[in-house]
Amino acid sequence: MVILSVSSVWKAPYELYAHATAARDAGFSDRCVAALLAGARHRELAADEEIAERLSLVLTAGHAIGSTPTRWRSSARKGLVDLVLLAGCYHLVCGMLNVFDIPSPKTDADHLSQGV
């Protein structure tokens, strides 16, 4: 959830491809993956997945989580350091991929047909 949320903001083609594929392989539906890549919620997510997705998205887009509901911060407190570290790592990865224009191994037509 963290990596897909960071990727939804950065729009790094290779990162979007790689982690959309990993999410599908992990059992997430195409609709769920498409929603996550758009930065949207999906009803398929478990409560802890939704918390990770929302906190990651807020952190990536807004650079802080101060505006997120208190219940999410308190629910995620135990894993918050891990979430911030993972998000930070993927900010770096997405930044590098975008700076060097690393493409997805799939064509644009493939992306459109798969929602990536």
URTAVEN-V680161 format. One record per pair of residues at least 4 apart in sequence whose ideal C-beta (glycine too) atoms are under 8 Angstrom apart, sorted by the first residue. I is the first residue (numbers start at 1). J is the second residue. Records with the same first field share a line. If there is no record, write none. Layout:
# URTAVEN-V680161
I=J, J
This chain:
# URTAVEN-V680161
1=5, 36, 45, 49, 50, 52, 53, 56
2=6, 52, 53, 56, 83, 86, 87, 90
3=7, 15, 19, 86, 90
4=8, 19, 20, 23, 33, 36, 37, 53
5=9, 36, 39, 52, 53, 54, 56, 57, 60, 87
6=10, 56, 60, 87, 90, 91, 94
7=11, 12, 15, 16, 19, 37, 90, 94
8=16, 36, 37, 38, 39, 57
9=39, 57, 60, 61
10=15, 60, 90, 91, 94, 95, 98
11=16, 98
12=16, 93, 94, 97, 98, 102
13=17, 97, 102, 103, 104, 111
14=18, 97, 102, 103, 104, 105
15=19, 90, 93, 94, 97
16=20, 37, 104, 116
17=21, 104, 105, 106, 111, 116
18=22
19=23
20=24, 33, 37, 114, 115, 116
21=25
22=26
23=28, 32, 33, 36
24=28, 30, 33
28=32, 33, 36, 44
29=33, 44
30=34, 114, 115
31=35, 42, 44
32=36, 42, 44, 45
33=37, 115, 116
34=38, 115, 116
35=40, 41, 42
36=40, 42, 53
37=115, 116
39=57, 61
41=45, 50, 53, 54
45=49, 50, 53
46=50
47=51
48=52, 75
49=53
50=54
51=55, 72, 75, 76
52=56, 76, 79, 83
53=57
54=58, 68, 72
55=59, 65, 68, 72, 73, 76, 80, 83
56=60, 83, 87
57=61
58=62, 64, 65, 67, 68
59=63, 64, 65, 83, 84, 87
60=87, 91
62=67
65=72, 73
68=72, 73
69=73
70=74
71=75
72=76
73=77, 80
76=80, 83
79=83
80=84
81=85
82=86
83=87
84=88
85=89
86=90
87=91
88=92
89=93
90=94
91=95
92=96
93=97
94=98
95=99
96=100, 102
97=102
98=102
104=111, 116
106=110, 111, 114, 116
107=111
108=112
109=113
110=114, 116
111=115, 116
